[in-house]
């Protein structure tokens, strides 16, 4: 049986049907038997479709490239690695900052063009360094600097925290020796 590009053999249907019957009809009786453990998860056989494998290769979590996501360790290189791979592939790709984690990203210059339509999916939080020393020998006007990246989307509902309270405390209005504050986030589209 063919349907929308997914292949479902009759043996797969039978296994799914048996799994459904076991979970709905038999499982409640087996869970009450002492000493008998029932695992309702059944591993379905490979159906020959590689659609899932192809899709998973186009999503690049920064965690898979070494990001820790504790807000203390520098996750910049993991972001760069994930971005470089996603940017180099044709088609549509995503670089993901997962939910529930805080990623410390130091000043970074992201340059295009990319071969792909690329999405930066921020589900967790990206935070800037709290101290100006992170900008030592770098352009102090930039933190997350994206330029020349076409077909670029940012989404996900997460947060980008430029640590503004730390920087305003060091501003020239409070400390007259500090003149430059970094421009935290910039997207340049050509």
C-alpha distance (Angstrom), angle and dihedral (degrees) to the residues before:
residue distance angle dihedral
X1 . . .
X2 3.83 . .
X3 3.77 121.5 .
X4 3.81 128.5 166.8
X5 3.78 94.0 -28.0
X6 3.81 95.3 -54.0
X7 3.78 118.0 115.4
X8 3.78 118.1 -143.5
X9 3.79 117.5 179.4
X10 3.79 122.7 -157.7
X11 3.82 90.1 -111.1
X12 3.82 89.7 56.7
X13 3.82 89.7 50.9
X14 3.81 91.5 49.4
X15 3.82 92.1 49.5
X16 3.79 91.0 48.7
X17 3.82 90.4 48.8
X18 3.83 92.0 49.4
X19 3.80 89.9 47.6
X20 3.82 90.2 52.1
X21 3.82 92.8 48.7
X22 3.82 92.2 47.9
X23 3.80 92.8 49.5
X24 3.80 96.7 45.1
X25 3.79 104.8 31.9
X26 3.81 109.8 20.8
X27 3.83 104.1 28.3
X28 3.83 97.4 70.5
X29 3.83 90.1 56.9
X30 3.80 94.9 45.0
X31 3.79 94.9 50.9
X32 3.81 89.8 60.8
X33 3.82 94.2 55.4
X34 3.81 111.3 100.3
X35 3.79 116.7 -121.9
X36 3.81 93.2 12.0
X37 3.78 117.9 112.4
X38 3.75 117.6 -165.5
X39 3.79 122.6 -162.1
X40 3.81 108.0 -160.5
X41 3.84 93.6 -167.6
X42 3.77 114.3 103.5
X43 3.79 121.8 -172.1
X44 3.78 107.2 -131.1
X45 3.80 117.4 -141.9
X46 3.79 120.0 -104.3
X47 3.80 107.6 -88.6
X48 3.79 97.2 -157.4
X49 3.80 94.4 -107.2
X50 3.79 117.2 124.6
X51 3.81 95.4 -175.0
X52 3.82 93.3 109.3
X53 3.79 92.0 48.4
X54 3.79 91.7 50.9
X55 3.80 93.4 49.2
X56 3.80 93.5 47.8
X57 3.80 91.0 54.6
X58 3.81 90.3 59.7
X59 3.82 95.0 58.1
X60 3.79 114.7 77.2
X61 3.78 117.6 -168.2
X62 3.79 113.6 -160.9
X63 3.82 87.2 -137.6
X64 3.82 89.2 65.5
X65 3.81 88.0 58.5
X66 3.79 96.9 51.5
X67 3.81 106.0 -79.9
X68 3.80 112.8 148.2
X69 3.81 98.8 -165.6
X70 3.79 97.9 -152.4
X71 3.82 96.1 120.6
X72 3.81 90.9 -118.7
X73 3.81 105.9 70.5
X74 3.79 120.1 69.4
X75 3.82 108.0 -105.6
X76 3.82 95.5 177.6
X77 3.82 97.4 107.2
X78 3.81 92.2 49.7
X79 3.82 89.2 52.7
X80 3.81 90.9 48.9
X81 3.82 93.0 49.3
X82 3.81 92.9 49.3
X83 3.82 91.1 45.3
X84 3.82 94.7 48.8
X85 3.81 92.6 52.3
X86 3.82 94.2 43.8
X87 3.80 91.1 46.7
X88 3.81 93.4 50.3
X89 3.81 96.1 55.8
X90 3.81 126.3 84.3
X91 3.80 120.5 -121.8
X92 3.79 125.6 31.0
X93 3.79 121.0 -30.6
X94 3.81 137.3 175.5
X95 3.77 132.2 -150.5
X96 3.80 107.8 -157.4
X97 3.79 132.8 -157.6
X98 3.84 99.3 -164.2
X99 3.80 125.5 -127.9
X100 3.80 120.2 -96.8
X101 3.80 96.4 29.8
X102 3.79 134.6 97.4
X103 3.80 115.6 -142.0
X104 3.80 120.6 -157.9
X105 3.80 106.8 -146.7
X106 3.80 119.8 -176.1
X107 3.83 122.2 -151.3
X108 3.78 107.7 -52.6
X109 3.79 135.9 -177.8
X110 3.82 112.6 -150.7
X111 3.79 111.5 -166.5
X112 3.80 130.0 -169.3
X113 2.84 168.9 -153.4
X114 3.79 101.1 118.3
X115 3.78 125.6 -164.6
X116 3.81 89.6 -136.4
X117 3.75 139.3 56.7
X118 3.78 95.6 -105.9
X119 3.79 130.9 -157.4
X120 3.77 124.4 -165.0
X121 3.81 102.3 -152.7
X122 3.78 111.2 -164.3
X123 3.79 110.4 -169.9
X124 3.81 96.1 150.0
X125 3.80 128.7 38.0
X126 3.79 129.8 -73.7
X127 3.81 113.3 -157.7
X128 3.79 131.9 -168.9
X129 3.80 122.4 -131.5
X130 3.80 112.8 -89.5
X131 3.80 96.3 -139.2
X132 3.81 129.3 67.1
X133 3.81 90.8 -133.7
X134 3.82 87.8 81.2
X135 3.83 86.0 71.9
X136 3.82 94.0 52.2
X137 3.84 108.0 144.0
X138 3.83 90.2 -2.6
X139 3.78 132.8 104.9
X140 3.80 102.3 -82.3
X141 3.79 91.6 -154.1
X142 3.81 93.6 68.8
X143 3.79 136.3 66.6
X144 3.81 108.2 150.8
X145 3.79 103.3 15.9
X146 3.82 118.1 178.6
X147 3.80 118.1 179.5
X148 3.79 136.5 162.2
X149 3.82 91.8 13.4
X150 3.80 109.5 135.7
X151 3.82 125.4 -168.3
X152 3.80 89.8 26.5
X153 3.81 126.1 157.8
X154 3.79 129.9 -176.3
X155 3.81 116.6 -161.5
X156 3.77 144.3 129.7
X157 3.79 108.2 108.5
X158 3.81 94.5 -105.5
X159 3.79 127.3 124.6
X160 3.77 137.9 -96.3
X161 3.81 108.0 -157.8
X162 3.81 112.9 -168.8
X163 3.81 90.5 -176.2
X164 3.80 89.3 -119.0
X165 3.80 94.0 169.2
X166 3.82 89.6 60.7
X167 3.80 92.4 49.5
X168 3.79 97.1 44.1
X169 3.80 88.3 53.5
X170 3.82 86.2 59.5
X171 3.80 95.6 42.3
X172 3.78 124.6 128.2
X173 3.80 89.3 -109.6
X174 3.80 89.5 65.0
X175 3.81 100.9 25.8
X176 3.82 111.3 29.4
X177 3.83 93.0 -161.2
X178 3.83 91.5 66.0
X179 3.76 108.7 79.8
X180 3.80 104.1 156.1
X181 3.75 124.9 61.8
X182 3.80 119.4 177.1
X183 3.77 121.4 -104.6
X184 3.77 95.3 -122.8
X185 3.79 106.6 -153.6
X186 3.77 128.8 17.0
X187 3.80 135.0 170.3
X188 3.81 117.2 -169.5
X189 3.81 114.7 -168.5
X190 3.76 119.3 -169.7
